[in-house]
Amino acid sequence: MLEEQPDYNIGRIPSPQERYVAWFDVMGTTAISSRSISEAAIKVFKLHIASIASYEACSGPQKQQLDLYPMMDGVYAISSSKTALMELMRSIFTTLGKDVVDADETHHILIIKAAIAYGPIIRGEQLGDSNDTLEGTDHQDRTMVGLPIVQAFLAENEAPPFGIHIHESARAFAPEGDDPFNYVWWKWFRSHDDEYDNRELARDIRETLDSYYEWSRENSERIDYDTDRIDAHQELANQYLPETQ
């Protein structure tokens, strides 16, 4: 039992900040964990490693506009800049995409997807010294609340394998100086100004996923992966990723 009650007084709640919120998730974590904790650990920690490495690779101003919030089986990325978030997401998807293509065993590949929302959030670090118990703790630095956090989490279900879904909030609103996203799916492997083009990697990912889904059909009962869901996931991936040449 606690000898004395902690300080629950938060004081004045700070004004929300408008931010992009991205949620990254490893597909099938629940099913994977139920059959192999080692496989689940490898895949989840690969996502965290790729997120940290991509964040650390960001330069100067872009890095200052980004924050990572690691969760158990995924990662939130918060950004005040659309450009900074896009660069981070491209790096994470490219890094893990190369890992998928280079995998020795197709049935062990890691498949990620993500979603982006936009809106007001309050981060724990905004509270400053308003609470003696919270001040200076990891909880203060790693805690946030806000509608786009929920929106990004739920919208991730609409993302194709190795794809990114844009919630309607990020298609309708943007910070000053940015334009809202134009599409329901943002394709991380290409840009309209030709400054970035990784479609060859995306084609290789699609080919690897085709092999993975074929193996999954042959082993659907053993891996607890319904064939209807396999078909749906493969169709989404094929609509999102470019066709192989």
Steps between C-alpha positions, in 0.01 A plus 500: 500500500610856434609681815361824360271593214666625179426849378204477261471874437585576140426869507409684182487276193715647220357594161496214248754493218401421141707202388517221247470163673620182328448151638721211380400142573623147431225301331374189678681558829227330704501183289880494480534540879260211562717257303854634557613766744846497339362578154279775643794653687721500190237674288393757759854597593598527133232768466632683807860479378405630155304785659788604725757477219280700261438765764870530583580534128278808473698822478478828692162674468317188384606303805386784726152475346464129581439291812465123539270333753577126513219267598501124558434384144531826309627855490334841492680779316396860570598786271432869450616464138351293222836487319688379808242226564506386138880468506486299823232267362684450172810402692319253726310334214810487280712347777247232588413446133862410426492262797195327351651466154828365641333246733620141465161355593195673355259372766691684774487846340388804695205689350427851623238759423420848629248784510525878535254736671518871583363707785544633855699305757638569847836346589618428851809713452274803456401472865847615607529515879124503561511169691774384739431129445502520120777757455824364354373145450492285186120507527502875451713474187318198354134586567253681278126530446286616209250395235753451215677238712181294499428580135843385382476181704158407361577611143798264486245220446422660163862496383619236253795276590817710479280802439390824663139613544421871536218576741251763384632746760838512322324528162298799618741696721869590515723747687570837345742459212401138431229358275275215614565154360312444173437127509361228725822300451836673502759306299828533688703355210450786255452876475329712239806722448728200428738597781431163663433175317525159663248316287746223420517411870120520521468256209737260675292530818185417305663190351616387844153559646346290222726212605415558866125494439528184290686331787239635745215338303678166515544537877194706596372262770839458662571874517138598578469723194159481333519458122246777444725741688802377305318572173392844621847596621665385178248694291567817701876455464468449125289814464750705701838373384608535134479202269813298442659547160 
